[in-house]
Amino acid sequence: MRRDYTQLFLHAVWATWDRLPLIEPAWEPRLCAALRTKSTDLRCELLAVGGIENHIHVAVRFPPVLSISELMLGLKGSTSHLISHEIAPERFFKWMGRYGAFTIRKSDVPTVCDYIARQKIHHAEGRLWIDFERCEELVDDVA
């Protein structure tokens, strides 16, 4: 039987509530594992994950039957639940309602994955891809 062949790649970023520094470095291994598990559950391949104390970036390969909003709901929801119920139930934690999502050409996947994996370095050195750091709508961008 023939199957569809797709190569759909996405770079997504989302922030903590009010961009507060709510993500503890000690949580990173569990957050990465939760993102990988949820990605697999959604039939996606998690290619890269990285971030700092107030936001996370991921790169995924995703199937055409999954909408970006469903993917983001799953990734944000599973990590929010993990932090709020298992990792730090005594602390306030919440993701911002919005996210940024950018399609990636296959040839650019390695470059984007490197950028995501080196988030801490890029932020420390101020070498950011500003468009890829956006998690919220900018009124000036609306035509």
C-alpha positions, 0 to 999 in steps of 0.5 A: 500500500502506498503512503503519503510522504511528508517532511514537515518541520516546525520551530516553536517557542513559548514563555512562562507567565509574564516571562517570569524566571520560573523554570529551574535548571534542575527541572530540565532533564524531566522537562526534556523527557516529558516533551519527548514523550508527548511528542512521540504520543502525538506521532512527532519526532522531537529534534531539539529542545532548549531554553532558559528560565523564562521560555522554551524552544523546540524543533519537531517533525510533525505529521500532516494530520496534526495541527500546530495548535494541537501540538502546542496544546499537548506540549505546553499542557503536559509540561505545565501539568508535570511542573504543577503536579509533580516537580514543584506543586508548592510553587506558582507555575504557568505558561503564557497563553501564546506561542511562536511557531515557524516552519523550517526548510529541511536544509535549515533544520540542523542550523535551527536545532543548533540554535535551540540547543545553544539557547543559554549561550545565545542569551548570555552572549546576546546573539539572538534570532529575534524573530525566533524569540517571539512568543506573542503577537506583535501588533505592528506585524499585522497587515 
